[in-house]
Amino acid sequence: MYTKGKHIFNGKEYPCCASLTMGVIGGKWKTVIIYHLKDKPKRYSEIRKEMPAVTERTLSLQLKTLEDDGIVKRKVYTTKPPLKVEYSLTELGETLIPLIISIAEWGETAQQSKL
């Protein structure tokens, strides 16, 4: 199931599949962004409200990185006025939903545990 050797994704080389996955969704905010997009597309302002601790610059950069990696798609509606931009998961991004839900469930379990 897991291949040995080089793992290349979007022109970046990773030593293993786990490293590739963490390279794409790792960090403080990417997984949270995916979690908030798992149910439906959202505007930037909606995501921002759900993630008040992230700075606007960081959110923009993380959305751009996820877009570049093919996880998130950005759709611009050119209605007048105003310009509307909406973010959603791509087909590849949707394959991450079970993983993201498992991560969230683990967090819930860890919070409730007495360890």
FENHU-V125012 format. One record per run of one state. SS is the DSSP state (A for helix, B for strand, O for the rest). FROM is the first residue (numbers start at 1). TO is the last residue. If there is no record, write none. Layout:
SS_FROM_TO ; SS_FROM_TO
This chain:
O_1_6 ; B_7_9 ; O_10_11 ; B_12_14 ; O_15_16 ; A_17_25 ; O_26_29 ; A_30_37 ; O_38_41 ; B_42_43 ; A_44_50 ; O_51_55 ; A_56_68 ; O_69_71 ; B_72_77 ; O_78_83 ; B_84_89 ; O_90_90 ; A_91_94 ; O_95_96 ; A_97_112 ; O_113_115
